[in-house]
Amino acid sequence: MDGRDVPLADPAHLDDQPQWLDDRTVAYGRDKAIYAVPADGTGAPALVRQAASSPAVVR
């Protein structure tokens, strides 16, 4: 990563507590679910878990 801000590929207002899933993917809460998108701004949101509000990644 080069330190640039990159808009995620989701036009909705996003949770203020996103989590990195790995070096290329960001997870966030939206509409009472957890979604993941590529961190480079490409792709589309993928549902990770319904009935959830905030991602938590165990490392």
N, C-alpha and C positions, 0 to 999 in steps of 0.2 A: 504494500500500500504506500501511496506517496503523500498522504496527509490531506488530500483534497476532500471536500464535502461532495457527496454523491447522493442525489435524491433516490430513494428507493422506488421500486416499480409498484407502488400502491398509492392511488390518488386520495385515499381516505386519511383522516386525521389518525395518527398513530400514537400508541402508548408512549409515555415518556421514559420507559425503562426497557429498551430493547436489550437483547443479549446476543452475543456472538455464539452461533452453534459450532462453527469451525472457522477456518481462515477465509472462507468465501460466502458464508451464509449468516443472515441476521434473523432472529425471531422476535416477535412483538405481539402484544395483545391488541385485539380489535373485535368489536361486536361480540364480546363474551366468548372469544376463541383465541387460540394461538396460531399464528401464521408464520411462515418463513419465506424469505426472498433472497436472491443473490445480492451480495453487498455491492456489486458493480452497477446496479441500477437496471439490469436486464431482467428478462423473465417475467413471471407472474407470481402473485402470492399463492403459496400452497398451504392448505390447512394441515396443522400439526396435531391440534387437539381441540375438541369442542368443550364447552362448559368450563372454560378456564379464563383467567384474567391477566396473568402475568407470567412470562417464561422464567424458568429457573433451570440453569444448566449445572449439572454436577460434574466437576472436573477431577 
